[in-house]
Structures are given as structure tokens and as C-alpha cells.
């Protein structure tokens, strides 16, 4: 029974995703809503993404140096930092951080609108709630996640440079030469593909949990919104990591 319930919820989320994607193109008025959501998901996440990116790169530089120096290969530090960030840590950590900052907010906001009958009011006024509330968030997430991942990668590489070159004395030319010679278009493609998929997952799960807050069995009202928000964050993070493994296994 539990397995059937999980499969049923996955199927419902997939149909919810399709409905949301189709409604992105229903009206030219969607553009203003999409831009607003891009500001909320993208611009407001830049500070935390930059902060996490710089320290992730610095930690990678520090740990990578003391690992590579044992084999006399400290010159490969630039390649190790860049590939780790571009292929794995950049998309994954960006998705997890945006889930905590924006995904939880999406679930809570839509959940509050559900329990306060605002979504029912939209339906009474013949306004499609999916088109009005969900589709702009889908479009904004699809656009912003790859861009935020790119910012994370660049700042992380700079963090690795600060540790490896400025602190530990690696030649800066060697650091950037190894990045240029090791990173290819396939690595960048893989990172952006993951970011795109993670954006779809986070937006779908967060909006779905908020939209159907009233159907939860573990609480109603404010308690239901709280549980929906928690479920959205946990489920998004788990699905991001599972998807990361699946995509990596196919593209390696």
C-alpha cells in the first residue's frame, strides 16, 4: 500500500508538472509574473549562492592540495576543483540552497493561499490557479537554476584559486592552465543539464506540496502548511540527490 501511495503521488506530481508547463504559454501577461519570480528565486539567492560557492571552492582547494601533494600532483589542483564544481557540487549545492531559501517559501506561500481559500476564489473568478500561481514559478526556476549554478561554479573556482595560489603558493598559470586543459564542453553540458532538471524538480515538488496542502492527512490549517513545507524541502533534496546519481551514471 505504501508503495502504491508513493507511485500515485509521483504520478500526480508528473501530471501537475505537465499542466504547469503547458500553461506557461497561455498568455503574454505571464512574462511579468515570470520576471517577478526570477527576481525572487534568482536575484535574492545570489548572496547565499556566492557565499556558499566561495567557501566550497576554498575547502576544495585546501583538501585537494593536501591530497594531491602526497602524490606530487599539486599542479592538478585547478582541474580537480573545477571538475568537482562544474560536474557535481555546483548543481547539487545550488539546488539544495535554493530549495531551502526559495522552495520552502513557494510551498508555504501557496499552502497559505490554499487554506485561506484564495485559490478557490481564483477558480470562482474563472482564473486558472495553475497558470496564475504555478507556471511562472516553473519558468523562473528553469531559467534561474542554470544561471545560479554558473555563478556558483565561477565563484567556487575563484575560492579554489584563493586557497591554492594565494595561500598555498601554487603557480597561478598552472592553476588556470589545468582548468582550461581539463574542462571540456561535455562537463559543462552535464552540469547545466543537472541544474535544469533540479530546477524542474524543486519547483514541481514545492508547488505541488503547497497546492495540495488541504489534502494532507498529517495536519490541517497552519499545521498542514508547516508539514507541506517540510515535506517539500526534504523530498526536493532527496530527489535532487537521486537524480544526480542517475544522470551521472548515464553521462559518465
C-alpha positions as CSV (number, residue, x, y, z in Angstrom):
1,X,0.0,0.0,0.0
2,X,2.8,2.4,0.9
3,X,4.5,1.7,-2.5
4,X,1.2,2.4,-4.3
5,X,0.8,5.6,-2.4
6,X,4.3,6.8,-3.4
7,X,3.8,5.9,-7.0
8,X,0.4,7.6,-7.0
9,X,2.0,10.8,-5.6
10,X,4.8,10.7,-8.2
11,X,2.3,10.3,-11.0
12,X,0.2,13.2,-9.7
13,X,3.3,15.4,-9.5
14,X,4.2,14.5,-13.1
15,X,0.7,15.5,-14.3
16,X,1.0,18.6,-12.2
17,X,4.3,19.4,-13.9
18,X,2.9,18.9,-17.4
19,X,-0.1,21.1,-16.6
20,X,2.1,23.8,-15.2
21,X,4.5,23.7,-18.2
22,X,1.7,23.9,-20.8
23,X,0.2,27.0,-19.0
24,X,3.4,28.9,-19.3
25,X,2.5,29.9,-22.8
26,X,-1.2,30.7,-22.3
27,X,-0.9,34.4,-22.0
28,X,1.5,37.3,-22.7
29,X,0.8,38.5,-19.2
30,X,2.8,35.6,-17.9
31,X,6.1,37.4,-18.7
32,X,5.6,39.9,-15.9
33,X,4.9,37.2,-13.4
34,X,7.9,35.2,-14.6
35,X,10.2,38.2,-14.2
36,X,8.9,38.7,-10.7
37,X,9.6,35.1,-9.8
38,X,13.0,35.2,-11.4
39,X,13.8,38.1,-9.1
40,X,12.6,36.1,-6.1
41,X,14.3,32.8,-7.0
42,X,17.4,34.1,-8.7
43,X,18.4,37.6,-7.6
44,X,17.5,37.1,-3.9
45,X,19.5,33.8,-3.9
46,X,22.7,35.4,-5.3
47,X,24.2,36.3,-1.9
48,X,23.8,32.9,-0.3
49,X,24.9,31.2,-3.5
50,X,28.0,33.4,-3.7
51,X,28.8,32.8,0.0
52,X,28.5,29.0,-0.2
53,X,30.4,29.0,-3.5
54,X,33.4,30.8,-2.3
55,X,33.8,28.7,0.8
56,X,33.1,25.5,-1.1
57,X,35.9,26.3,-3.5
58,X,38.3,27.3,-0.7
59,X,37.6,24.0,1.1
60,X,38.1,22.0,-2.1
61,X,41.3,23.9,-2.7
62,X,42.6,23.1,0.7
63,X,41.6,19.5,0.9
64,X,42.6,18.9,-2.8
65,X,46.0,20.4,-2.3
66,X,46.9,18.2,0.8
67,X,45.6,15.1,-1.1
68,X,47.4,15.8,-4.4
69,X,50.7,16.9,-2.7
70,X,51.1,13.3,-1.4
71,X,51.4,12.1,-5.0
72,X,53.4,15.1,-6.2
73,X,50.5,16.2,-8.3
74,X,49.5,19.5,-6.7
75,X,49.7,21.2,-10.1
76,X,46.4,19.4,-10.9
77,X,44.6,21.3,-8.2
78,X,42.8,23.6,-10.7
79,X,41.4,20.7,-12.7
80,X,40.3,18.9,-9.5
81,X,38.5,22.0,-8.2
82,X,36.9,23.0,-11.5
83,X,35.7,19.5,-12.4
84,X,34.3,18.8,-8.9
85,X,32.3,22.1,-9.0
86,X,31.1,22.0,-12.6
87,X,30.1,18.4,-12.7
88,X,28.8,17.7,-9.2
89,X,29.0,20.2,-6.4
90,X,27.8,23.3,-8.3
91,X,24.4,22.0,-9.5
92,X,23.7,19.9,-6.3
93,X,24.6,22.6,-3.7
94,X,22.9,25.3,-5.7
95,X,19.7,23.2,-5.8
96,X,19.8,22.4,-2.1
97,X,20.4,26.0,-1.1
98,X,17.7,27.4,-3.4
99,X,15.4,24.7,-2.1
100,X,15.9,25.9,1.5
101,X,15.6,29.6,0.6
102,X,13.0,29.7,-2.3
103,X,11.4,26.2,-2.5
104,X,10.2,26.3,1.1
105,X,8.8,29.8,0.6
106,X,6.9,28.7,-2.6
107,X,5.4,25.7,-0.7
108,X,4.4,27.9,2.3
109,X,3.0,30.8,0.2
110,X,0.8,28.6,-2.0
111,X,-0.2,26.5,1.0
112,X,-1.4,29.6,2.9
113,X,-3.3,30.6,-0.2
114,X,-5.0,27.2,-0.2
115,X,-6.0,27.1,3.4
116,X,-7.3,30.7,3.3
117,X,-9.5,29.9,0.2
118,X,-7.7,32.3,-2.1
119,X,-7.1,29.5,-4.6
120,X,-10.8,28.6,-4.5
121,X,-11.6,32.3,-5.1
122,X,-9.4,32.3,-8.2
123,X,-11.4,29.4,-9.5
124,X,-14.7,31.2,-8.8
125,X,-13.4,34.2,-10.8
126,X,-12.6,31.8,-13.7
127,X,-8.8,32.3,-13.3
128,X,-6.7,29.2,-13.7
129,X,-4.8,28.8,-10.4
130,X,-2.1,26.7,-12.1
131,X,-1.5,29.3,-14.8
132,X,-1.6,32.2,-12.2
133,X,0.5,30.7,-9.4
134,X,2.5,27.7,-10.6
135,X,3.5,28.2,-14.2
136,X,5.5,31.4,-13.6
137,X,7.4,29.7,-10.8
138,X,8.2,26.8,-13.1
139,X,9.5,29.0,-15.9
140,X,11.6,31.1,-13.4
141,X,13.1,28.0,-11.9
142,X,14.0,26.6,-15.3
143,X,15.8,29.8,-16.2
144,X,17.4,30.7,-12.8
145,X,18.8,27.3,-11.7
146,X,21.4,27.0,-14.6
147,X,22.4,30.7,-14.1
148,X,22.8,30.4,-10.4
149,X,24.8,27.2,-11.0
150,X,27.1,29.1,-13.3
151,X,27.7,31.8,-10.7
152,X,28.4,29.1,-8.1
153,X,30.9,27.4,-10.3
154,X,32.8,30.6,-11.2
155,X,32.9,31.8,-7.6
156,X,33.9,28.4,-6.4
157,X,36.9,28.3,-8.8
158,X,37.9,31.7,-7.5
159,X,37.7,30.3,-4.0
160,X,40.0,27.4,-5.0
161,X,42.4,30.0,-6.5
162,X,42.5,31.9,-3.3
163,X,43.4,28.8,-1.3
164,X,45.7,27.1,-3.8
165,X,47.5,30.1,-5.2
166,X,47.3,32.9,-2.7
167,X,47.6,30.7,0.4
168,X,49.5,27.6,-0.6
169,X,51.7,29.0,-3.3
170,X,50.7,27.1,-6.4
171,X,51.7,28.9,-9.7
172,X,48.6,30.8,-10.9
173,X,49.4,30.0,-14.6
174,X,49.4,26.3,-13.8
175,X,46.1,26.5,-11.9
176,X,44.3,28.1,-14.8
177,X,46.1,26.1,-17.5
178,X,44.9,22.8,-15.8
179,X,41.4,24.1,-15.7
180,X,41.5,25.1,-19.4
181,X,43.0,21.7,-20.5
182,X,40.8,19.5,-18.3
183,X,37.3,21.0,-18.6
184,X,35.5,20.4,-21.8
185,X,32.1,21.1,-23.2
186,X,30.7,17.7,-22.1
187,X,31.5,18.6,-18.4
188,X,29.7,22.0,-18.8
189,X,26.8,20.3,-20.6
190,X,26.4,17.8,-17.8
191,X,26.4,20.5,-15.1
192,X,23.8,22.6,-16.8
193,X,21.6,19.6,-17.6
194,X,21.6,18.7,-13.9
195,X,20.8,22.3,-12.9
196,X,17.9,22.3,-15.4
197,X,16.5,19.0,-14.0
198,X,17.0,20.1,-10.4
199,X,15.1,23.4,-11.2
200,X,12.1,21.4,-12.5
201,X,12.2,19.0,-9.5
202,X,12.4,21.7,-6.9
203,X,9.7,23.9,-8.4
204,X,7.4,20.9,-9.0
205,X,7.7,19.4,-5.6
206,X,7.4,22.7,-3.7
207,X,4.4,24.0,-5.7
208,X,2.7,20.6,-5.6
209,X,3.1,20.3,-1.8
210,X,1.7,23.8,-1.2
211,X,-1.1,23.4,-3.8
212,X,-2.5,20.2,-2.2
213,X,-1.9,21.2,1.4
214,X,-5.6,20.8,2.1
215,X,-5.5,17.1,1.2
216,X,-2.8,16.1,3.6
217,X,-3.6,13.5,6.3
218,X,-1.0,14.6,8.8
219,X,-2.5,18.0,9.6
220,X,-4.9,20.8,8.6
221,X,-4.7,24.5,8.6
222,X,-1.3,26.0,9.7
223,X,-0.1,22.6,10.8
224,X,-0.7,21.3,7.3
225,X,1.2,24.2,5.7
226,X,4.1,23.5,8.1
227,X,4.2,19.8,7.2
228,X,3.8,20.6,3.5
229,X,6.8,23.0,3.6
230,X,8.9,20.4,5.5
231,X,7.9,17.7,3.0
232,X,8.7,19.9,0.1
233,X,12.3,20.6,1.3
234,X,13.0,17.0,2.3
235,X,11.5,15.5,-0.8
236,X,13.3,18.0,-3.1
237,X,16.7,17.3,-1.6
238,X,16.2,13.6,-1.8
239,X,15.1,13.7,-5.4
240,X,17.9,16.0,-6.3
241,X,20.5,13.6,-5.0
242,X,18.8,10.6,-6.6
243,X,18.6,12.4,-10.0
244,X,22.2,13.4,-9.7
245,X,23.3,9.8,-9.4
246,X,21.1,8.7,-12.3
247,X,22.2,11.4,-14.6
248,X,25.9,10.9,-13.6
249,X,25.7,7.2,-14.3
250,X,24.3,7.8,-17.8
251,X,26.6,10.6,-18.8
252,X,29.9,9.2,-17.5
